[in-house]
């Protein structure tokens, strides 16, 4: 981690929602999702929040040797967004506690605010993380 990784970092990212990020595409094998509205899925929205946070901090860590993983999210999804709409996500790093990073975020689709909440990430050593994963998936 670099000294520049401090509370106060703000990052904004815009993303045009494609049809492939709507509810029926979340789990194509789920018949229930196939009958739901074709709007930006909350599951994909979570991923967009994570992506924006990663973009915010990568200049402040030794990427790609250091990376971050999501460890918590509290999201209120307040409005539906159809495909083709441009979604703008704003994340704010509000605390750095050791390797734990705490964010606040919000997003809008040009018509409505669509979500807000908090997200936590943890800085990892990519090589050590991969080694631990190998041990976990190694046959017993």
C-alpha positions as CSV (number, residue, x, y, z in Angstrom):
1,X,0.0,0.0,0.0
2,X,1.2,3.5,-0.8
3,X,1.1,6.4,1.5
4,X,-1.5,8.0,-0.8
5,X,-4.1,5.4,0.2
6,X,-6.0,7.6,2.6
7,X,-9.6,8.5,3.4
8,X,-11.0,11.1,1.1
9,X,-10.3,9.4,-2.2
10,X,-13.4,9.9,-4.5
11,X,-13.8,8.2,-7.8
12,X,-16.6,8.3,-10.4
13,X,-17.3,5.8,-13.1
14,X,-20.0,5.8,-15.9
15,X,-21.3,2.6,-17.5
16,X,-23.9,2.0,-20.1
17,X,-26.1,-0.8,-19.0
18,X,-26.3,-3.5,-21.6
19,X,-29.1,-6.0,-22.0
20,X,-26.7,-8.7,-20.7
21,X,-26.6,-7.1,-17.3
22,X,-30.4,-7.3,-16.7
23,X,-32.1,-9.7,-14.3
24,X,-32.8,-12.5,-16.8
25,X,-29.0,-12.8,-17.5
26,X,-28.1,-13.0,-13.8
27,X,-28.5,-16.8,-13.6
28,X,-29.7,-17.9,-17.0
29,X,-30.5,-21.3,-15.6
30,X,-33.0,-19.9,-13.1
31,X,-36.5,-20.1,-14.6
32,X,-37.7,-17.5,-12.0
33,X,-35.2,-14.9,-13.3
34,X,-36.3,-15.5,-16.9
35,X,-39.8,-14.1,-16.1
36,X,-38.6,-11.0,-14.3
37,X,-38.3,-7.5,-15.7
38,X,-35.4,-6.7,-18.0
39,X,-33.7,-4.1,-15.8
40,X,-30.3,-3.7,-14.3
41,X,-29.9,-6.6,-11.9
42,X,-28.9,-5.9,-8.3
43,X,-26.2,-8.6,-8.5
44,X,-24.6,-6.9,-11.5
45,X,-24.9,-3.5,-9.7
46,X,-22.9,-4.9,-6.8
47,X,-20.2,-5.9,-9.3
48,X,-20.2,-2.4,-10.7
49,X,-19.8,-0.9,-7.3
50,X,-16.8,-3.2,-6.6
51,X,-15.3,-2.4,-10.0
52,X,-15.5,1.3,-9.2
53,X,-13.9,0.9,-5.8
54,X,-11.1,-1.1,-7.4
55,X,-10.5,1.7,-9.9
56,X,-10.4,4.2,-7.1
57,X,-7.7,2.4,-5.1
58,X,-5.5,0.7,-7.7
59,X,-3.3,3.8,-8.2
60,X,-2.7,3.8,-4.5
61,X,-1.6,0.1,-4.1
62,X,1.1,-1.9,-5.7
63,X,-1.2,-3.4,-8.4
64,X,-1.2,-6.2,-9.5
65,X,1.0,-7.6,-6.7
66,X,-1.5,-6.1,-4.2
67,X,-5.2,-6.4,-4.9
68,X,-8.4,-6.0,-3.0
69,X,-11.3,-8.3,-2.3
70,X,-14.8,-7.4,-1.3
71,X,-15.7,-8.4,2.3
72,X,-19.0,-6.6,2.9
73,X,-21.7,-4.6,1.2
74,X,-24.8,-2.8,2.3
75,X,-26.8,-1.7,-0.8
76,X,-30.2,-0.1,-1.1
77,X,-31.3,-0.5,-4.7
78,X,-34.0,2.1,-5.0
79,X,-34.9,2.4,-8.7
80,X,-35.1,0.3,-11.9
81,X,-32.7,1.0,-14.8
82,X,-33.5,-0.2,-18.3
83,X,-30.8,-1.3,-20.7
84,X,-29.2,1.5,-22.6
85,X,-29.2,3.9,-19.7
86,X,-25.9,5.4,-18.5
87,X,-25.3,4.7,-14.9
88,X,-22.8,6.8,-12.9
89,X,-21.3,5.4,-9.7
90,X,-19.5,7.6,-7.2
91,X,-17.4,6.0,-4.4
92,X,-15.8,7.7,-1.5
93,X,-13.1,6.0,0.6
94,X,-14.1,7.0,4.1
95,X,-11.7,4.9,6.3
96,X,-8.5,3.0,6.0
97,X,-8.0,0.7,9.0
98,X,-4.9,-1.3,8.4
99,X,-5.7,-3.3,5.2
100,X,-9.5,-2.8,5.6
101,X,-11.0,-0.1,3.4
102,X,-14.5,1.4,4.0
103,X,-16.4,3.1,1.2
104,X,-19.7,5.0,0.9
105,X,-21.3,5.0,-2.6
106,X,-24.2,6.1,-4.6
107,X,-25.3,5.8,-8.2
108,X,-27.9,7.3,-10.6
109,X,-29.1,6.5,-14.1
110,X,-29.6,10.0,-15.4
111,X,-33.2,10.0,-14.3
112,X,-33.3,8.6,-10.8
113,X,-30.9,7.9,-7.9
114,X,-30.7,4.1,-8.2
115,X,-28.7,3.0,-5.1
116,X,-26.6,4.0,-2.1
117,X,-24.8,2.2,0.6
118,X,-21.5,1.1,2.1
119,X,-18.8,-1.4,0.9
120,X,-15.7,-2.8,2.6
121,X,-12.7,-4.2,0.8
122,X,-9.5,-5.8,2.1
123,X,-6.0,-5.4,0.6
124,X,-4.4,-8.8,-0.2
125,X,-1.0,-10.0,-1.4
126,X,-2.1,-11.7,-4.7
127,X,0.6,-14.3,-4.6
128,X,-0.1,-15.3,-0.9
129,X,-3.8,-15.4,-1.7
130,X,-3.3,-17.7,-4.6
131,X,-1.2,-20.0,-2.6
132,X,-3.9,-20.3,0.2
133,X,-6.5,-21.0,-2.5
134,X,-4.4,-23.8,-4.0
135,X,-4.3,-25.4,-0.5
136,X,-8.0,-25.1,-0.2
137,X,-8.8,-26.7,-3.5
138,X,-6.1,-29.4,-3.2
139,X,-7.8,-32.9,-3.0
140,X,-7.8,-34.3,0.5
